[in-house]
Amino acid sequence: MNINDTSTREKILEAATEEFMSKGFADASMRKIAGKVGITATALYRHYKDKEAIFDAVVEPAVKAWELLCQTEEKRQTGTARESGLEAMWGDNDQVRRIVELIYKDFDAHKILFCKSDGTKYEDYLHEIVTKVQTATLTFMNEIEDKGIQVNHVDEKEMHLILSAQYAAMLEMVNHDFSYEEALHYCDTVNNFFKEGWRKFLGF
């Protein structure tokens, strides 16, 4: 790919971001995206085969960031529990700040991913994140139970419901365009609210 192709793709993604933010995926127009770039619709299709391919490219940074966060936070939090005990893990509030920093590093991509993705493979992406968190939590619970620590044998459907409620609540900062400072305060409040409930629900 030459420099001109790279420049054109960058302009396409900028225009597509604006279009998806304004209209959402379903109502976004390939013709309007091409017009904003100053190319024909035919030329646009030479760079991206369809609207979903452009959408994938726009949200890719956000998706990769969440995949990395899920991996690193699982290792970090379980590592804290193993090295310093469960109380230290419960007292660790860094995850909230990490989530806010992740989102506000590329806010538009996250807003499009979570609020404008109806009709794409990402329309249930929050469910995918919650499922990963739930799987990691259940694995950790099995680990500490094997070590003799008492845990509750939770209903997995209830667990999924509560996790979904917590993450959906945190993402309201995106839906309502909170400032970074507002988001930090809001997510800290949500985290404190759910933390005590989780301790009672999980039993450790």
VOROSE-210103 format. One line per field, with one value per atom (N, C-alpha, C): residue number from 1; residue in one letter; atom name; x, z, y. Coordinates in Angstrom, 1 decimal, decimal comma. Each point is the difference from the previous one (the first is absolute). Example, Ala and Ser with C-alpha at 12.3 -4.5 7.8 and 13.67 -1.06 7.14 Angstrom:
BEGIN
vexkol: c(1;1;1;2;2;2) $
segu: c(a;a;a;s;s;s) $
torfi: c(N;CA;C;N;CA;C) $
px: c(13,2;-0,9;0,9;-0,4;0,9;-0,8) $
pz: c(7,8;0,0;0,0;-0,7;0,0;0,8) $
py: c(-5,7;1,2;1,2;1,1;1,1;1,1) $
***
This chain:
BEGIN
vexkol: c(1;1;1;2;2;2;3;3;3;4;4;4;5;5;5;6;6;6;7;7;7;8;8;8;9;9;9;10;10;10;11;11;11;12;12;12;13;13;13;14;14;14;15;15;15;16;16;16;17;17;17;18;18;18;19;19;19;20;20;20;21;21;21;22;22;22;23;23;23;24;24;24;25;25;25;26;26;26;27;27;27;28;28;28;29;29;29;30;30;30;31;31;31;32;32;32;33;33;33;34;34;34;35;35;35;36;36;36;37;37;37;38;38;38;39;39;39;40;40;40;41;41;41;42;42;42;43;43;43;44;44;44;45;45;45;46;46;46;47;47;47;48;48;48;49;49;49;50;50;50;51;51;51;52;52;52;53;53;53;54;54;54;55;55;55;56;56;56;57;57;57;58;58;58;59;59;59;60;60;60;61;61;61;62;62;62;63;63;63;64;64;64;65;65;65;66;66;66;67;67;67;68;68;68;69;69;69;70;70;70;71;71;71;72;72;72;73;73;73;74;74;74;75;75;75;76;76;76;77;77;77;78;78;78;79;79;79;80;80;80;81;81;81;82;82;82;83;83;83;84;84;84;85;85;85;86;86;86;87;87;87;88;88;88;89;89;89;90;90;90;91;91;91;92;92;92;93;93;93;94;94;94;95;95;95;96;96;96;97;97;97;98;98;98;99;99;99;100;100;100;101;101;101;102;102;102;103;103;103;104;104;104;105;105;105;106;106;106;107;107;107;108;108;108;109;109;109;110;110;110;111;111;111;112;112;112;113;113;113;114;114;114;115;115;115;116;116;116;117;117;117;118;118;118;119;119;119;120;120;120;121;121;121;122;122;122;123;123;123;124;124;124;125;125;125;126;126;126;127;127;127;128;128;128;129;129;129;130;130;130;131;131;131;132;132;132;133;133;133;134;134;134;135;135;135;136;136;136;137;137;137;138;138;138;139;139;139;140;140;140;141;141;141;142;142;142;143;143;143;144;144;144;145;145;145;146;146;146;147;147;147;148;148;148;149;149;149;150;150;150;151;151;151;152;152;152;153;153;153;154;154;154;155;155;155;156;156;156;157;157;157;158;158;158;159;159;159;160;160;160;161;161;161;162;162;162;163;163;163;164;164;164;165;165;165;166;166;166;167;167;167;168;168;168;169;169;169;170;170;170;171;171;171;172;172;172;173;173;173;174;174;174;175;175;175;176;176;176;177;177;177;178;178;178;179;179;179;180;180;180;181;181;181;182;182;182;183;183;183;184;184;184;185;185;185;186;186;186;187;187;187;188;188;188;189;189;189;190;190;190;191;191;191;192;192;192;193;193;193;194;194;194;195;195;195;196;196;196;197;197;197;198;198;198;199;199;199;200;200;200;201;201;201;202;202;202;203;203;203;204;204;204) $
segu: c(m;m;m;n;n;n;i;i;i;n;n;n;d;d;d;t;t;t;s;s;s;t;t;t;r;r;r;e;e;e;k;k;k;i;i;i;l;l;l;e;e;e;a;a;a;a;a;a;t;t;t;e;e;e;e;e;e;f;f;f;m;m;m;s;s;s;k;k;k;g;g;g;f;f;f;a;a;a;d;d;d;a;a;a;s;s;s;m;m;m;r;r;r;k;k;k;i;i;i;a;a;a;g;g;g;k;k;k;v;v;v;g;g;g;i;i;i;t;t;t;a;a;a;t;t;t;a;a;a;l;l;l;y;y;y;r;r;r;h;h;h;y;y;y;k;k;k;d;d;d;k;k;k;e;e;e;a;a;a;i;i;i;f;f;f;d;d;d;a;a;a;v;v;v;v;v;v;e;e;e;p;p;p;a;a;a;v;v;v;k;k;k;a;a;a;w;w;w;e;e;e;l;l;l;l;l;l;c;c;c;q;q;q;t;t;t;e;e;e;e;e;e;k;k;k;r;r;r;q;q;q;t;t;t;g;g;g;t;t;t;a;a;a;r;r;r;e;e;e;s;s;s;g;g;g;l;l;l;e;e;e;a;a;a;m;m;m;w;w;w;g;g;g;d;d;d;n;n;n;d;d;d;q;q;q;v;v;v;r;r;r;r;r;r;i;i;i;v;v;v;e;e;e;l;l;l;i;i;i;y;y;y;k;k;k;d;d;d;f;f;f;d;d;d;a;a;a;h;h;h;k;k;k;i;i;i;l;l;l;f;f;f;c;c;c;k;k;k;s;s;s;d;d;d;g;g;g;t;t;t;k;k;k;y;y;y;e;e;e;d;d;d;y;y;y;l;l;l;h;h;h;e;e;e;i;i;i;v;v;v;t;t;t;k;k;k;v;v;v;q;q;q;t;t;t;a;a;a;t;t;t;l;l;l;t;t;t;f;f;f;m;m;m;n;n;n;e;e;e;i;i;i;e;e;e;d;d;d;k;k;k;g;g;g;i;i;i;q;q;q;v;v;v;n;n;n;h;h;h;v;v;v;d;d;d;e;e;e;k;k;k;e;e;e;m;m;m;h;h;h;l;l;l;i;i;i;l;l;l;s;s;s;a;a;a;q;q;q;y;y;y;a;a;a;a;a;a;m;m;m;l;l;l;e;e;e;m;m;m;v;v;v;n;n;n;h;h;h;d;d;d;f;f;f;s;s;s;y;y;y;e;e;e;e;e;e;a;a;a;l;l;l;h;h;h;y;y;y;c;c;c;d;d;d;t;t;t;v;v;v;n;n;n;n;n;n;f;f;f;f;f;f;k;k;k;e;e;e;g;g;g;w;w;w;r;r;r;k;k;k;f;f;f;l;l;l;g;g;g;f;f;f) $
torfi: c(N;CA;C;N;CA;C;N;CA;C;N;CA;C;N;CA;C;N;CA;C;N;CA;C;N;CA;C;N;CA;C;N;CA;C;N;CA;C;N;CA;C;N;CA;C;N;CA;C;N;CA;C;N;CA;C;N;CA;C;N;CA;C;N;CA;C;N;CA;C;N;CA;C;N;CA;C;N;CA;C;N;CA;C;N;CA;C;N;CA;C;N;CA;C;N;CA;C;N;CA;C;N;CA;C;N;CA;C;N;CA;C;N;CA;C;N;CA;C;N;CA;C;N;CA;C;N;CA;C;N;CA;C;N;CA;C;N;CA;C;N;CA;C;N;CA;C;N;CA;C;N;CA;C;N;CA;C;N;CA;C;N;CA;C;N;CA;C;N;CA;C;N;CA;C;N;CA;C;N;CA;C;N;CA;C;N;CA;C;N;CA;C;N;CA;C;N;CA;C;N;CA;C;N;CA;C;N;CA;C;N;CA;C;N;CA;C;N;CA;C;N;CA;C;N;CA;C;N;CA;C;N;CA;C;N;CA;C;N;CA;C;N;CA;C;N;CA;C;N;CA;C;N;CA;C;N;CA;C;N;CA;C;N;CA;C;N;CA;C;N;CA;C;N;CA;C;N;CA;C;N;CA;C;N;CA;C;N;CA;C;N;CA;C;N;CA;C;N;CA;C;N;CA;C;N;CA;C;N;CA;C;N;CA;C;N;CA;C;N;CA;C;N;CA;C;N;CA;C;N;CA;C;N;CA;C;N;CA;C;N;CA;C;N;CA;C;N;CA;C;N;CA;C;N;CA;C;N;CA;C;N;CA;C;N;CA;C;N;CA;C;N;CA;C;N;CA;C;N;CA;C;N;CA;C;N;CA;C;N;CA;C;N;CA;C;N;CA;C;N;CA;C;N;CA;C;N;CA;C;N;CA;C;N;CA;C;N;CA;C;N;CA;C;N;CA;C;N;CA;C;N;CA;C;N;CA;C;N;CA;C;N;CA;C;N;CA;C;N;CA;C;N;CA;C;N;CA;C;N;CA;C;N;CA;C;N;CA;C;N;CA;C;N;CA;C;N;CA;C;N;CA;C;N;CA;C;N;CA;C;N;CA;C;N;CA;C;N;CA;C;N;CA;C;N;CA;C;N;CA;C;N;CA;C;N;CA;C;N;CA;C;N;CA;C;N;CA;C;N;CA;C;N;CA;C;N;CA;C;N;CA;C;N;CA;C;N;CA;C;N;CA;C;N;CA;C;N;CA;C;N;CA;C;N;CA;C;N;CA;C;N;CA;C;N;CA;C;N;CA;C;N;CA;C;N;CA;C;N;CA;C;N;CA;C;N;CA;C;N;CA;C;N;CA;C;N;CA;C;N;CA;C;N;CA;C;N;CA;C;N;CA;C;N;CA;C;N;CA;C;N;CA;C;N;CA;C;N;CA;C;N;CA;C;N;CA;C;N;CA;C;N;CA;C;N;CA;C;N;CA;C;N;CA;C;N;CA;C;N;CA;C;N;CA;C;N;CA;C;N;CA;C;N;CA;C;N;CA;C;N;CA;C;N;CA;C;N;CA;C;N;CA;C;N;CA;C;N;CA;C;N;CA;C) $
px: c(0,8;-0,8;0,9;-0,2;0,8;-0,5;0,8;-0,4;-1,3;-0,4;-1,3;-1,1;0,2;-1,1;-0,1;1,1;-0,1;-0,7;0,3;-0,6;-1,5;-0,4;-1,4;-0,8;0,6;-0,6;-0,2;1,0;-0,2;-1,1;-0,1;-1,1;-1,4;0,0;-1,2;-0,5;1,0;-0,4;-0,4;0,6;-0,5;-1,4;-0,3;-1,3;-1,0;0,4;-0,9;-0,3;1,0;-0,2;-1,1;0,1;-1,0;-1,4;0,0;-1,3;-0,6;0,8;-0,6;-0,4;0,8;-0,4;-1,4;-0,2;-1,2;-1,2;0,2;-1,1;-0,1;1,1;0,0;0,3;0,4;0,4;-1,2;-1,2;-1,1;-0,3;0,0;-0,4;1,2;1,2;1,1;0,1;0,4;0,0;1,5;0,2;1,3;0,2;-1,0;0,1;0,4;-0,6;0,4;1,4;0,4;1,4;0,9;-0,2;0,8;0,0;-1,2;-0,1;0,9;0,0;0,8;1,5;0,4;1,4;0,4;-1,1;0,3;0,3;-0,5;0,2;-1,4;0,0;-1,3;-0,3;-1,2;-0,4;0,8;0,2;0,7;1,4;0,7;1,3;0,1;-1,1;-0,1;0,0;-0,7;-0,1;1,3;0,9;1,4;0,8;-0,3;0,7;-0,7;-1,3;-0,8;-1,1;-0,1;-1,0;-1,4;-0,3;-1,4;0,0;-1,2;-0,1;0,4;-0,2;0,4;1,5;0,7;1,5;0,5;-0,6;0,4;-0,3;-1,2;-0,4;1,1;0,3;1,0;1,3;0,4;1,3;-0,1;-1,2;-0,2;0,1;-0,7;0,0;1,1;0,9;1,0;0,9;0,4;0,8;-0,6;-1,3;-0,8;-0,1;-0,3;-0,1;1,3;1,1;1,3;0,3;-0,4;0,3;-0,7;-1,3;-0,8;0,5;0,5;0,5;1,3;0,8;1,2;-0,3;-0,9;-0,4;-0,5;-0,9;-0,5;1,1;1,0;1,1;0,9;0,3;1,0;-0,7;-1,3;-0,6;-0,3;-0,2;-0,2;1,3;1,1;1,3;0,4;-0,3;0,4;-0,8;-1,3;-0,9;0,2;0,1;0,3;1,4;0,9;1,4;0,0;-0,8;-0,1;-0,6;-1,0;-0,6;1,0;0,8;0,9;1,2;0,4;1,2;-0,3;-1,2;-0,3;-1,3;-0,7;-1,3;-1,2;-1,2;-1,3;-0,3;0,3;-0,3;0,7;1,2;0,7;-0,6;-0,5;-0,7;-1,2;-0,8;-1,3;0,3;1,2;0,3;0,6;0,3;0,6;-1,0;0,1;-1,0;0,6;1,2;0,7;-0,8;-0,8;-0,6;-1,0;-0,6;-1,0;0,8;1,1;0,8;0,5;0,4;0,5;-1,1;-1,2;-1,2;-0,2;-0,1;-0,2;1,1;1,2;1,1;0,0;-0,4;-0,1;-1,0;-1,2;-1,1;0,4;0,5;0,2;1,3;0,8;1,1;-0,5;-1,1;-0,6;-1,5;-0,6;-1,4;-0,9;0,2;-0,9;-0,1;1,1;0,0;-0,9;0,2;-0,8;-1,5;-0,3;-1,4;-0,7;0,8;-0,6;-0,1;1,0;-0,1;-1,2;-0,2;-1,0;-1,4;0,0;-1,3;-0,5;0,8;-0,4;0,2;0,1;0,3;-1,1;-1,3;-1,1;0,1;-0,1;0,0;1,4;1,0;1,3;0,3;1,1;0,4;0,3;0,1;0,4;-1,2;-1,2;-1,1;-0,2;0,5;0,0;1,4;0,8;1,4;0,1;-0,9;0,0;-0,2;-0,9;-0,2;1,2;0,8;1,3;0,9;0,1;0,9;-0,4;-1,3;-0,5;0,2;-0,1;0,2;1,5;0,9;1,4;0,3;-0,6;0,2;-0,6;-1,1;-0,7;0,8;0,5;0,8;1,3;0,6;1,3;-0,4;-1,1;-0,4;-0,3;-0,7;-0,3;1,2;0,9;1,3;0,8;0,0;0,7;-0,7;-1,3;-0,8;0,3;0,1;0,4;1,4;0,9;1,4;0,0;-0,6;0,1;-0,8;-1,1;-0,8;0,9;0,8;0,9;1,0;0,3;1,0;-0,7;-1,3;-0,7;-0,7;-0,1;-0,7;-1,5;-0,9;-1,4;-0,5;-0,7;-0,7;-1,5;-0,8;-1,4;0,0;-0,9;-0,2;-1,1;0,4;-1,0;-0,7;-1,2;-0,8;0,7;0,5;0,7;-0,8;-1,3;-0,9;-0,1;-0,2;0,0;1,3;1,1;1,3;0,1;-0,4;0,1;-0,9;-1,2;-0,9;0,7;0,6;0,6;1,2;0,8;1,2;-0,5;-1,0;-0,6;-0,5;-0,6;-0,5;1,1;1,1;1,1;0,7;0,3;0,7;-0,9;-1,3;-0,9;0,0;0,0;0,0;1,2;1,2;1,2;0,0;-0,6;0,0;-1,0;-0,7;-0,9;0,8;1,3;0,9;0,2;0,0;0,2;-1,3;-1,1;-1,3;-0,3;0,4;-0,3;1,1;1,1;1,1;0,6;0,2;0,6;1,4;0,5;1,4;0,8;1,3;0,9;-0,1;0,0;-0,1;-1,3;-1,1;-1,3;0,0;0,6;0,0;0,7;1,2;0,7;-0,8;-0,6;-0,9;-1,2;-0,6;-1,2;0,3;1,1;0,4;0,5;0,6;0,4;-1,2;-1,1;-1,2;-0,7;0,0;-0,6;0,7;1,4;0,8;-0,2;-0,1;-0,2;-1,4;-1,0;-1,3;-0,1;0,6;0,0;0,9;1,1;1,0;-0,6;-0,7;-0,5;-1,1;-0,7;-1,0;0,7;1,1;0,8;0,6;0,5;0,6;-1,1;-1,1;-1,1;-0,5;-0,1;-0,4;0,9;1,3;1,1;0,4;-0,1;0,2;1,5;0,8;1,4;0,6) $
pz: c(0,0;0,0;0,0;-0,9;-0,1;1,0;0,0;1,0;-0,3;-1,3;-0,4;0,5;-0,1;0,4;1,5;0,7;1,5;0,4;-0,7;0,3;-0,3;-1,1;-0,3;1,0;0,4;1,0;1,3;0,4;1,2;-0,1;-1,2;-0,2;0,0;-0,6;0,0;1,4;0,9;1,4;0,8;-0,3;0,6;-0,4;-1,3;-0,5;0,6;0,0;0,4;1,5;0,8;1,4;0,2;-0,7;0,1;-0,4;-1,1;-0,5;1,0;0,5;1,0;1,3;0,4;1,2;-0,2;-1,1;-0,3;-0,3;-0,7;-0,5;0,5;0,7;0,3;-1,2;0,2;-1,1;-1,0;0,5;-0,9;-1,0;0,5;-0,9;-0,6;0,3;-0,7;-1,5;-0,7;-1,5;-0,5;-0,8;-0,7;-0,9;-0,7;-1,0;0,8;1,1;0,8;0,5;0,4;0,5;-1,2;-1,1;-1,2;-0,3;0,0;-0,3;1,0;1,2;1,0;-0,3;-0,5;-0,3;-1,3;-0,9;-1,3;-1,1;0,2;-1,0;-0,3;-1,1;-0,4;0,9;0,0;0,7;-0,5;-1,3;-0,6;0,5;0,1;0,6;1,4;0,8;1,4;0,1;-0,9;0,1;-0,4;-0,6;-0,3;1,3;1,0;1,2;1,1;0,0;0,9;-0,7;0,2;-0,9;0,3;1,3;0,3;1,3;0,4;1,1;1,3;0,1;1,3;0,1;-1,1;0,0;0,5;-0,4;0,5;1,5;0,4;1,4;0,8;-0,5;0,7;0,2;-1,0;0,1;1,0;0,0;0,9;1,5;0,3;1,4;0,4;-0,9;0,3;1,1;0,1;1,2;1,3;0,1;1,2;0,4;-1,0;0,2;0,5;-0,7;0,4;1,5;0,3;1,3;1,1;-0,3;1,0;0,1;-1,1;0,1;0,8;-0,1;0,7;1,5;0,3;1,3;0,8;-0,7;0,6;0,4;-0,9;0,3;1,2;-0,1;1,0;1,3;0,1;1,2;0,8;-0,8;0,6;0,7;-0,7;0,6;1,2;-0,2;1,1;1,2;-0,1;1,2;0,7;-0,7;0,6;0,6;-0,7;0,6;1,3;0,1;1,3;1,1;-0,4;1,0;0,5;-1,0;0,4;0,8;-0,3;0,7;1,3;0,0;1,2;0,7;-0,6;0,7;-0,6;0,3;-0,6;0,4;1,2;0,5;-0,9;-0,4;-0,8;-1,4;-0,5;-1,3;0,1;1,0;0,1;0,2;0,6;0,2;-1,2;-1,0;-1,3;-0,8;-0,2;-0,8;-1,4;-0,3;-1,2;-1,3;0,1;-1,3;-0,5;0,9;-0,4;-0,8;0,5;-0,7;-1,3;-0,1;-1,2;-1,1;0,5;-1,0;-0,5;0,9;-0,5;-0,9;0,3;-0,8;-1,4;0,0;-1,2;-0,9;0,5;-0,8;-0,5;0,9;-0,3;-0,9;-0,1;-1,0;-1,4;-0,3;-1,3;0,2;0,5;0,4;-1,2;-1,2;-1,1;-0,4;0,0;-0,4;1,0;1,3;1,0;-0,1;-0,2;-0,1;-1,2;-1,1;-1,2;0,3;0,7;0,3;0,9;1,0;1,0;-0,2;-0,8;-0,1;-1,5;-0,9;-1,4;-0,9;0,7;-0,8;-0,3;0,2;-0,4;-1,4;-0,3;-1,4;-0,4;1,0;-0,3;1,0;-0,2;0,8;1,4;0,2;1,3;0,8;-0,5;0,8;1,3;0,3;1,3;0,6;-0,3;0,5;1,5;0,6;1,4;0,6;-0,6;0,5;-0,1;-1,0;-0,2;1,1;0,4;1,0;1,4;0,2;1,3;0,1;-1,1;0,0;0,3;-0,5;0,3;1,5;0,5;1,4;0,9;-0,4;0,8;0,0;-1,2;-0,1;0,9;-0,1;0,8;1,5;0,4;1,4;0,5;-0,7;0,4;0,1;-1,0;0,1;1,3;0,3;1,2;1,3;0,0;1,1;0,2;-1,1;0,1;0,6;-0,4;0,5;1,5;0,5;1,4;0,8;-0,5;0,7;0,1;-1,0;0,1;1,1;0,3;1,1;1,4;0,0;1,3;0,4;-0,9;0,3;-0,4;0,9;-0,2;-1,0;-1,0;-1,0;-0,1;-0,5;-0,3;-1,4;0,0;-1,3;-0,7;-0,8;-0,6;-1,2;-0,2;-1,2;-1,1;-1,1;-1,0;-0,8;-0,1;-0,7;0,8;1,3;0,9;-0,1;0,0;-0,1;-1,2;-1,1;-1,3;0,0;0,6;0,1;0,7;1,2;0,8;-0,7;-0,6;-0,7;-1,2;-0,7;-1,1;0,5;1,2;0,6;0,3;0,6;0,4;-1,2;-1,0;-1,2;-0,8;-0,1;-0,7;0,8;1,3;0,8;-0,3;0,0;-0,3;-1,3;-1,0;-1,4;-0,2;1,0;-0,1;-0,1;0,5;-0,2;-1,5;-0,8;-1,4;-0,7;0,4;-0,6;0,2;1,2;0,4;-0,2;-0,6;-0,4;1,3;1,0;1,2;-0,3;0,7;-0,1;0,7;-0,2;0,6;1,5;0,6;1,4;0,6;-0,7;0,4;-0,1;-1,0;-0,2;1,1;0,4;1,1;1,3;0,3;1,2;-0,1;-1,1;-0,2;0,1;-0,7;0,0;1,4;0,8;1,3;0,9;-0,2;0,7;-0,3;-1,3;-0,4;0,6;-0,1;0,6;1,5;0,7;1,4;0,3;-0,8;0,2;-0,2;-1,1;-0,3;0,8;0,5;0,7;1,2;0,8;1,2;-0,4;-1,0;-0,5;-0,5;-0,7;-0,5;1,1;1,0;1,2;0,6;0,2;0,6;-1,0;-1,2;-1,0;-0,2;-0,1;-0,3;1,3;1,1;1,3;0,4;-0,5;0,5;0,0) $
py: c(-1,2;1,2;1,3;0,9;1,2;1,1;1,0;1,1;0,6;0,2;0,5;-0,8;-1,4;-0,9;0,1;0,1;0,2;1,2;1,1;1,3;0,0;-0,7;-0,1;-0,8;-1,1;-0,9;0,8;0,8;0,8;1,0;0,6;1,0;-0,8;-1,2;-0,8;-0,3;-0,4;-0,3;1,2;1,1;1,3;0,3;-0,1;0,3;-1,0;-1,3;-1,0;0,1;0,4;0,3;1,0;1,1;1,1;-0,5;-0,8;-0,5;-1,0;-0,9;-1,0;0,7;1,0;0,7;0,7;0,6;0,7;-0,9;-1,1;-0,8;-1,4;-0,5;-1,4;-0,8;-1,3;-0,8;-0,2;-0,3;-0,4;1,2;1,2;1,1;0,8;-0,4;0,6;-0,3;1,0;-0,1;-0,1;-1,0;-0,1;1,1;0,4;1,1;1,3;0,3;1,2;-0,1;-1,2;-0,1;0,3;-0,5;0,2;1,5;0,6;1,5;0,8;-0,4;0,8;-0,1;-1,2;-0,2;0,7;0,2;0,5;-1,0;-1,2;-1,1;-0,5;-0,8;-0,7;-1,2;-0,4;-1,2;-1,2;-0,1;-1,1;0,0;1,2;0,0;-0,4;0,4;-0,4;-1,6;-0,6;-1,5;-0,7;0,8;-0,6;-0,1;0,9;0,0;-0,9;-0,1;-0,8;-0,6;-1,3;-0,8;0,4;0,4;0,4;0,8;0,4;0,9;-0,6;-1,3;-0,7;-0,1;-0,1;0,0;1,3;1,1;1,3;0,1;-0,4;0,0;-0,8;-1,2;-0,8;0,8;0,7;0,7;1,2;0,6;1,2;-0,5;-1,1;-0,5;-0,9;-0,4;-0,9;0,4;1,3;0,4;-0,3;0,3;-0,2;-1,5;-0,8;-1,4;-0,6;0,3;-0,5;0,5;1,2;0,5;-0,8;-0,3;-0,8;-1,4;-0,6;-1,4;0,0;1,0;0,1;0,2;0,9;0,3;-1,2;-0,8;-1,2;-1,0;-0,1;-0,9;0,5;1,3;0,5;0,2;0,4;0,2;-1,3;-1,1;-1,3;-0,4;0,2;-0,4;0,9;1,3;1,0;-0,3;-0,1;-0,1;-1,4;-1,1;-1,3;0,0;0,7;0,1;0,7;1,1;0,7;-0,9;-0,8;-0,9;-1,0;-0,6;-1,0;0,5;1,2;0,6;0,7;0,7;0,8;-0,3;-1,0;-0,4;0,6;-0,6;0,4;1,4;0,5;1,3;1,0;-0,2;0,9;0,0;-1,1;0,0;0,8;-0,2;0,8;1,5;0,3;1,4;0,7;-0,8;0,6;0,6;1,3;0,8;0,4;-0,5;0,5;-0,4;-1,1;-0,4;1,1;0,7;1,0;1,1;0,4;1,1;-0,6;-1,2;-0,6;0,0;-0,3;-0,1;1,4;1,0;1,4;0,5;-0,3;0,4;-0,7;-1,2;-0,8;0,7;0,3;0,6;1,4;0,8;1,4;0,2;-1,0;0,0;0,1;-0,7;0,0;0,0;1,1;0,1;-0,3;0,6;-0,2;-1,4;-0,8;-1,4;-0,8;0,4;-0,7;0,3;1,3;0,3;-0,7;0,0;-0,7;-1,5;-0,6;-1,4;-0,4;0,8;-0,4;0,7;1,1;0,7;0,1;-0,4;0,3;-1,3;-1,2;-1,2;-0,9;0,4;-0,9;-0,3;-1,3;-0,5;-0,6;0,1;-0,5;-1,2;-0,7;-1,1;0,5;1,3;0,6;0,4;-0,2;0,6;-0,7;-1,1;-0,7;-0,1;1,0;-0,1;0,1;0,8;0,1;-1,4;-0,8;-1,4;-0,8;0,2;-0,8;0,4;1,3;0,4;-0,6;0,1;-0,5;-1,5;-0,7;-1,5;-0,3;0,8;-0,2;0,2;1,1;0,3;-1,1;-0,5;-1,0;-1,3;-0,4;-1,2;0,1;1,2;0,1;0,0;0,6;0,0;-1,4;-0,7;-1,4;-0,9;0,2;-0,8;0,4;1,3;0,4;-0,6;0,0;-0,5;-1,5;-0,7;-1,5;-0,1;0,9;-0,1;0,2;1,0;0,3;-1,0;-0,5;-1,1;-1,2;-0,3;-1,2;0,2;1,3;0,2;0,1;-0,3;-0,1;1,3;1,0;1,2;-0,2;0,4;-0,2;1,0;-0,4;0,8;-0,4;0,9;-0,4;-0,7;-1,0;-0,6;0,8;0,9;1,0;-0,5;0,6;-0,2;0,8;-0,7;0,7;1,0;-0,3;0,9;1,3;-0,1;1,2;0,7;-0,7;0,6;0,9;-0,6;0,7;1,2;-0,1;1,2;1,1;-0,3;1,0;0,7;-0,9;0,6;0,9;-0,4;0,8;1,3;0,0;1,2;1,0;-0,6;0,8;0,7;-0,8;0,5;0,9;-0,3;1,0;1,3;0,0;1,2;0,8;-0,7;0,8;0,6;-0,7;0,5;1,2;0,3;1,2;1,2;0,0;1,2;0,2;-1,0;0,1;0,5;-0,6;0,4;1,4;0,6;1,3;1,0;-0,4;0,9;0,7;-0,8;0,6;0,5;1,0;0,4;-1,1;0,0;-1,0;0,1;1,2;0,1;-0,5;0,3;-0,5;-1,5;-0,6;-1,4;-0,7;0,5;-0,6;0,0;1,1;0,1;-1,0;0,0;-0,8;-1,5;-0,4;-1,4;-0,5;0,9;-0,3;-0,2;0,8;-0,2;-1,3;-0,3;-1,3;-1,2;0,1;-1,0;-0,2;1,0;-0,1;-0,6;0,4;-0,5;-1,5;-0,5;-1,4;-0,9;0,6;-0,8;-0,7;0,7;-0,7;-1,0;0,2;-1,0;-1,2;0,2;-1,2;-0,8;0,6;-0,7;-0,9;0,5;-0,8;-1,1;0,3;-0,9;-1,2;0,3;-1,0;-0,7;0,7;-0,7;-0,1;0,9;0,0;1,4) $
***
